Amino acid sequence: CDWSSDVCSSDLRVAFVADFTNCTIRQIVPGGVPVTVAGLTGVRGRADGAGSLATFDHPFAVTADPLDNLLVSDTINCSIRLLTGGAAVQVSTLVGKPGTAGSADGYGSSARFNFPSALAASGPTNFFVADYGNHTIRWVRPDKYVSTLAGSAGQPGSADGTGQNARFNFPRGVAADAAGNVFVADTGNHTIRKITPGGVVSTWAGLAGSPGSTDGAGNTARFNAPQGLALDKQGNLFVADTGNHLIRQITSSRIVTTVAGLAGASGFEDGTGSSVRFNGPGGIAAVGDRRVWVSDSVNNAIRRGTPAAPDRPVIDQSVGPVGE
């Protein structure tokens, strides 16, 4: 991988990766060779088509919907792409107009994004987008209508509130639960936010403008430029705390703990708990109970974590060693 930015998975046997700098979507099986399923290595573009005939421009995130279609945020192209067809992957542009930035709500190609980053699916082609450059969270419905769920385009900030009264600062991660709540990694504010189905935004953990690595409850905890988010089946929220080189866990009662890595200590080591080393982990996918895949971005590696204790996954089965 080359600066892999995100990973998604429905189990621990296979994962899909948005390979940012290579401009491809890869498939990884532990112990196997990564396979490029869409895009052409090193070729930037916006073409729809089958497999390597399709092109991307720095895809940032990938997620699967309940029908096992893949959704990709094609960041520089300011669009969301759809991958269907199983082994014979077909790529199409779902919403947005490739190469045209903006903030307009609307149907299909009339909608505009500004460097979209993370995605979170809540149903077949029903998903949420962290619209990084617009400082907003967007909602894409099954009919391909794009609306702004929270935040105001071009207005960074940290205010809690409802809908467009709330403010975000370069959000880069989203996750959605079964009840319709959306969690946001508000990267520039160093916080995790929550949006209810009614559009009410609150600060779930961390304190805006106060980076750090402290574990604790709610706003007493600290993060440093968090990016990836993933919910497991128990309702725990896992956070790729990028600036701290950590994986954190937030329980449904807002208790934040560090489950892998050592704050401020970058590196590349498999292991358990604080013996693990990451370098700028950006994306994370949760499978079942405390089972995770991690996109270890600066290490150009995909890491896998399985439960070793009630609250500590063991990171093993790394794919893509440092520098490869």
C-alpha positions as CSV (number, residue, x, y, z in Angstrom):
1,C,0.0,0.0,0.0
2,D,1.1,3.6,-0.5
3,W,-0.3,5.9,2.2
4,S,-3.5,3.8,2.7
5,S,-6.1,6.0,4.2
6,D,-9.1,3.7,5.1
7,V,-10.2,0.1,5.4
8,C,-13.6,-1.6,5.6
9,S,-14.5,-5.2,6.4
10,S,-17.5,-7.4,7.3
11,D,-15.3,-10.1,8.9
12,L,-11.7,-10.9,9.7
13,R,-11.1,-12.9,6.5
14,V,-11.2,-10.1,4.0
15,A,-10.8,-6.3,3.9
16,F,-11.0,-3.6,1.3
17,V,-8.6,-0.6,1.3
18,A,-8.7,2.8,-0.2
19,D,-5.1,3.1,-1.4
20,F,-4.9,6.8,-1.4
21,T,-1.6,7.6,-3.3
22,N,-1.9,4.6,-5.6
23,C,-5.4,5.8,-6.6
24,T,-6.8,2.2,-6.3
25,I,-9.1,0.1,-4.3
26,R,-7.4,-3.1,-2.9
27,Q,-8.7,-6.3,-1.4
28,I,-6.7,-8.0,1.4
29,V,-6.9,-11.5,2.8
30,P,-4.6,-12.2,5.8
31,G,-1.6,-14.2,4.7
32,G,-2.4,-13.5,1.1
33,V,-1.3,-11.1,-1.6
34,P,-3.2,-7.8,-1.8
35,V,-5.3,-7.6,-5.1
36,T,-6.3,-4.4,-6.9
37,V,-10.0,-4.6,-7.7
38,A,-10.5,-1.2,-9.2
39,G,-8.3,1.5,-10.6
40,L,-4.9,1.5,-12.1
41,T,-1.8,2.0,-9.9
42,G,-0.5,5.6,-10.1
43,V,-3.0,6.7,-12.7
44,R,-5.2,9.6,-11.7
45,G,-8.5,10.1,-13.4
46,R,-12.3,10.0,-13.1
47,A,-13.4,7.3,-15.6
48,D,-16.2,4.9,-14.8
49,G,-15.8,1.3,-16.0
50,A,-14.8,-2.2,-15.1
51,G,-11.9,-2.9,-12.8
52,S,-8.6,-1.4,-14.1
53,L,-10.5,0.6,-16.7
54,A,-11.9,2.8,-13.9
55,T,-9.8,5.6,-12.5
56,F,-9.8,7.5,-9.2
57,D,-8.0,10.6,-7.9
58,H,-6.8,9.9,-4.4
59,P,-9.7,7.8,-2.9
60,F,-9.8,8.5,0.8
61,A,-12.4,6.1,2.2
62,V,-14.2,2.9,1.4
63,T,-17.3,1.3,3.1
64,A,-19.7,-1.5,2.3
65,D,-23.5,-1.1,2.3
66,P,-25.8,-4.0,3.5
67,L,-25.9,-5.3,-0.1
68,D,-22.1,-5.7,-0.2
69,N,-21.7,-2.9,-2.7
70,L,-18.6,-0.7,-2.0
71,L,-18.9,3.1,-1.6
72,V,-15.7,5.1,-2.2
73,S,-15.1,8.8,-1.5
74,D,-13.0,9.9,-4.5
75,T,-11.6,12.9,-2.7
76,I,-9.8,15.0,-5.3
77,N,-12.6,14.3,-7.7
78,C,-15.1,15.6,-5.2
79,S,-17.5,12.7,-5.8
80,I,-18.7,9.4,-4.4
81,R,-18.2,6.3,-6.5
82,L,-20.1,3.0,-6.4
83,L,-18.5,-0.4,-6.9
84,T,-20.8,-3.3,-7.7
85,G,-20.6,-6.7,-9.4
86,G,-18.6,-8.9,-7.0
87,A,-15.5,-10.4,-8.7
88,A,-16.2,-8.4,-11.9
89,V,-16.2,-5.0,-10.3
90,Q,-18.0,-2.2,-12.1
91,V,-17.3,1.4,-11.0
92,S,-19.9,4.2,-11.5
93,T,-20.2,7.8,-10.1
94,L,-23.1,7.8,-7.7
95,V,-23.3,11.4,-6.6
96,G,-21.3,14.6,-7.2
97,K,-19.6,15.8,-10.4
98,P,-16.0,14.6,-10.7
99,G,-13.5,17.4,-10.7
100,T,-16.1,20.0,-9.6
101,A,-16.0,21.2,-6.0
102,G,-18.9,22.9,-4.2
103,S,-21.5,22.5,-1.4
104,A,-24.8,22.3,-3.2
105,D,-27.5,19.9,-2.1
106,G,-29.3,18.1,-4.9
107,Y,-29.8,14.8,-6.8
108,G,-27.0,12.8,-8.2
109,S,-24.6,14.8,-10.3
110,S,-26.2,18.1,-9.4
111,A,-24.9,17.7,-5.8
112,R,-21.4,19.1,-4.9
113,F,-18.8,18.1,-2.4
114,N,-15.5,19.6,-1.3
115,F,-12.9,16.9,-0.7
116,P,-15.2,14.3,0.8
117,S,-13.4,12.0,3.3
118,A,-15.1,9.3,5.4
119,L,-18.3,7.4,4.7
120,A,-20.7,5.5,6.9
121,A,-23.5,3.3,5.4
122,S,-26.8,2.9,7.2
123,G,-28.6,1.1,4.4
124,P,-28.4,0.2,0.7
125,T,-27.0,3.4,-0.9
126,N,-28.1,5.3,2.2
127,F,-25.1,6.8,3.9
128,F,-23.3,9.8,5.5
129,V,-20.3,11.7,4.3
130,A,-17.7,13.7,6.2
131,D,-17.4,16.6,3.7
132,Y,-14.0,17.7,4.9
133,G,-13.5,20.9,2.9
134,N,-17.0,22.2,3.6
135,H,-16.8,21.5,7.4
136,T,-20.2,19.6,7.1
137,I,-21.8,16.2,7.4
138,R,-23.9,15.2,4.4
139,W,-26.6,12.6,4.0
140,V,-27.1,10.7,0.8
141,R,-30.5,9.0,0.5
142,P,-31.3,5.9,-1.6
143,D,-32.8,8.1,-4.3
144,K,-29.4,9.8,-4.6
145,Y,-30.5,13.0,-3.1
146,V,-27.7,14.7,-1.1
147,S,-28.6,17.0,1.8
148,T,-26.6,18.8,4.5
149,L,-27.3,17.0,7.8
150,A,-25.2,19.3,10.1
151,G,-22.8,22.2,9.8
152,S,-22.6,25.1,7.5
153,A,-20.5,25.1,4.3
154,G,-17.4,27.2,4.6
155,Q,-18.0,27.9,8.3
156,P,-15.5,26.1,10.5
157,G,-16.0,26.1,14.3
158,S,-16.9,23.9,17.3
159,A,-20.4,24.9,18.3
160,D,-22.9,22.3,19.3
161,G,-26.4,22.9,18.0
162,T,-29.0,21.6,15.6
163,G,-28.5,21.2,11.9
164,Q,-26.8,24.2,10.3
165,N,-26.3,25.9,13.7
166,A,-23.6,23.4,14.5
167,R,-20.0,23.8,13.4
168,F,-17.2,21.3,12.6
169,N,-13.6,21.8,11.8
170,F,-12.3,19.6,9.0
171,P,-14.3,16.4,10.0
172,R,-12.6,13.2,8.7
173,G,-14.4,10.3,10.2
174,V,-18.0,9.1,10.5
175,A,-19.8,6.1,11.9
176,A,-23.6,5.3,12.1
177,D,-25.4,3.1,14.5
178,A,-28.7,1.2,14.1
179,A,-30.7,3.9,15.8
180,G,-29.7,6.5,13.2
181,N,-27.1,8.4,15.3
182,V,-24.0,9.5,13.5
183,F,-20.7,9.9,15.2
184,V,-18.1,12.2,13.8
185,A,-14.3,12.5,14.2
186,D,-14.0,16.2,14.2
187,T,-10.3,16.2,13.3
188,G,-9.5,19.9,13.5
189,N,-11.3,20.2,16.9
190,H,-9.7,17.0,18.4
191,T,-13.1,15.8,19.4
192,I,-15.7,13.1,18.7
193,R,-19.2,14.5,18.0
194,K,-22.6,12.9,18.0
195,I,-25.5,13.8,15.7
196,T,-29.0,12.5,16.6
197,P,-31.5,11.5,13.9
198,G,-33.1,14.9,14.5
199,G,-29.8,16.6,13.6
200,V,-28.9,17.7,17.2
201,V,-25.1,17.8,17.5
202,S,-23.2,17.4,20.8
203,T,-19.6,16.8,21.7
204,W,-19.5,13.1,22.7
205,A,-15.8,13.0,23.9
206,G,-12.9,15.3,24.0
207,L,-12.7,19.1,24.3
208,A,-12.5,21.4,21.3
209,G,-9.1,23.0,20.8
210,S,-7.5,20.9,23.5
211,P,-5.4,18.1,22.0
212,G,-4.0,15.4,24.3
213,S,-4.1,11.7,25.0
214,T,-5.9,11.5,28.4
215,D,-8.3,8.6,29.0
216,G,-11.5,9.4,30.9
217,A,-15.2,10.1,30.7
218,G,-16.7,12.3,28.0
219,N,-15.2,15.8,27.8
220,T,-12.4,14.9,30.3
221,A,-10.8,12.7,27.6
222,R,-8.4,14.1,25.0
223,F,-7.6,13.2,21.4
224,N,-5.1,14.4,18.8
225,A,-6.4,14.8,15.3
226,P,-8.6,11.7,15.3
227,Q,-9.7,10.3,11.9
228,G,-11.2,6.9,11.6
229,L,-14.3,5.7,13.5
230,A,-16.0,2.3,13.7
231,L,-18.8,0.8,15.8
232,D,-18.7,-2.8,16.9
233,K,-21.8,-5.0,17.6
234,Q,-21.7,-4.1,21.3
235,G,-22.0,-0.4,20.7
236,N,-18.4,0.4,21.4
237,L,-16.9,3.2,19.2
238,F,-13.3,2.6,18.1
239,V,-11.2,5.7,17.2
240,A,-8.0,5.9,15.1
241,D,-6.4,8.6,17.1
242,T,-4.0,9.6,14.3
243,G,-1.9,12.3,16.0
244,N,-1.4,10.2,19.1
245,H,-0.6,6.9,17.1
246,L,-3.3,5.1,19.2
247,I,-6.5,3.1,18.9
248,R,-9.0,4.3,21.4
249,Q,-12.4,2.9,22.5
250,I,-15.4,4.8,23.7
251,T,-18.2,2.9,25.4
252,S,-21.9,3.8,25.1
253,S,-21.5,5.5,28.5
254,R,-18.8,7.8,27.0
255,I,-15.8,6.2,28.8
256,V,-12.6,6.6,26.7
257,T,-9.8,4.1,27.0
258,T,-6.6,3.4,25.0
259,V,-6.7,-0.2,23.7
260,A,-3.6,-0.3,21.5
261,G,-0.4,1.8,21.1
262,L,1.5,4.3,23.3
263,A,0.7,8.0,23.1
264,G,3.3,9.9,21.1
265,A,5.3,6.8,20.3
266,S,5.3,6.1,16.6
267,G,6.7,2.9,15.2
268,F,5.8,-0.5,13.7
269,E,5.3,-3.3,16.3
270,D,2.6,-6.0,16.6
271,G,1.6,-7.0,20.1
272,T,-1.0,-6.2,22.8
273,G,-1.9,-3.0,24.4
274,S,0.9,-0.4,24.9
275,S,3.5,-2.7,23.3
276,V,1.9,-2.1,19.9
277,R,3.2,0.7,17.7
278,F,1.5,2.6,14.9
279,N,2.5,5.5,12.8
280,G,-0.5,7.8,12.0
281,P,-3.3,5.3,11.9
282,G,-6.0,6.8,9.8
283,G,-8.8,4.3,9.1
284,I,-10.4,1.6,11.2
285,A,-13.1,-1.1,10.7
286,A,-14.7,-3.0,13.6
287,V,-15.9,-6.6,13.2
288,G,-18.0,-8.3,15.9
289,D,-16.7,-7.7,19.4
290,R,-13.4,-5.8,19.7
291,R,-12.1,-7.2,16.4
292,V,-10.6,-4.5,14.2
293,W,-8.7,-3.8,11.0
294,V,-6.5,-0.7,11.1
295,S,-5.1,1.3,8.2
296,D,-1.6,2.3,9.5
297,S,-1.2,5.1,7.0
298,V,2.4,6.3,7.4
299,N,3.6,2.7,7.8
300,N,1.9,1.8,4.5
301,A,0.4,-1.2,6.3
302,I,-2.9,-2.8,7.2
303,R,-3.0,-4.2,10.7
304,R,-5.5,-6.7,12.2
305,G,-6.6,-6.9,15.8
306,T,-8.3,-9.8,17.6
307,P,-9.4,-10.0,21.2
308,A,-6.7,-11.0,23.6
309,A,-8.5,-9.9,26.8
310,P,-11.8,-8.3,27.6
311,D,-10.6,-4.8,26.7
312,R,-7.3,-5.4,24.7
313,P,-7.1,-6.6,21.1
314,V,-3.9,-8.2,20.0
315,I,-2.6,-6.6,16.8
316,D,-1.3,-9.3,14.4
317,Q,-1.3,-10.3,10.8
318,S,0.1,-7.1,9.4
319,V,0.0,-6.7,5.6
320,G,2.4,-4.4,3.9
321,P,5.5,-3.9,6.0
322,V,7.0,-0.5,6.5
323,G,8.3,1.0,3.3
324,E,6.6,-1.4,0.9
